[in-house]
Amino acid sequence: MPYLLTALIAFLAAAGLVPAVRWLACRFGAVDQPDAERRWHGRPVPLWGGVAVFLALALTLTVAGQAGWLPGEHIRLKYLWGLGMAGFLLAFGGVLDDRFRLKPWQQVVWPILAAVVVIASGIGVKYITNPLGGQIHLDSLSWTVVWWEGLPYRLTLLADIFSFVWLMGMTYTTKFLDGIDGLVAGVTVIGCLVIAAVSQMVDVRQPDTAILAMAGAGAFAGFLVFNFSPAKIFLGEGGATLAGFFLGALAIVSGGKIATALLILGLPIFDAVAVIFRRIRQGQPVWRGDRSHLHFRLVDMGLSQRQAVLFYWFSAAAFGVSTLVLRGWEKLAALGLIVSLTAAFLAGASLIRGKRHL
């Protein structure tokens, strides 16, 4: 019962906050203007959707704390404070970017600060499960920096570096993915639901992790009501980065569900990697947006925006649910399948685009 109630509170909070955030975004000029290349909406659409999601999450987790559902064995109080501060930094940075169009080096400051705050709160990957057997430990080099209220805060070199790269990678995966109405919000809802389900498995049993995941699912679902095509509001910079960051942090605090998160976001992750390599090879800035992402190419192949979004949702759900039954090397094989499918789709889209230009 607490799981459904948590999701419902977050859903209603986000859905209730969106109209106010839309009004504020329009009032202060934080709107996305349409263009012929990447922004297909026929009218200006307000941004700052991430503010509504963040506030809904903060409110829901406060209620969960008052109800005694959080913190728990796996979600400590200091983790919640770290996640809250990180979410605020991403939302605040997003508000600035959506209004003033920050330069790339100014945009990246906020995800970096958010990742540092979360790692400083104690959230980190201590080991990686080897799909072929055993574990790869990352906490061999560790130093206690300070004690605070009876708790040690350590610098764990390899674990902290890995956690930082992981969080930044997940953050920018959803940032790059945010190109079609409802795409990022829907994938994030699916990801949170899958992690909640994994947390409830008999051999896992992490009720506090499930509560946190259901809060995320409810908040992004409440926003999705206004974001599915045709969107009445966009996530904006803050919401697009918060989605991946939250999933990345959730994967860590749920006991290192890195493989689960990789399978859920496998398609956009490998698409983002392919796009980055293509831009580097062509001498283009990595941060410059274009139509080379798979979701744009699917539309170029003849799919509607809604069909392209549903394709991504189905992919995230199918590979995410597979983590409930796959073990060890089977997950590695599933990741290989995602790489192959992504390469095939990108190659097919390039062929179709080439024929149309002949």
Order of alpha helices (4+ residues) and beta strands (2+ residues): alpha-beta-beta-alpha-alpha-alpha-alpha-beta-beta-beta-beta-alpha-alpha-alpha-alpha-alpha-alpha-alpha-alpha-alpha
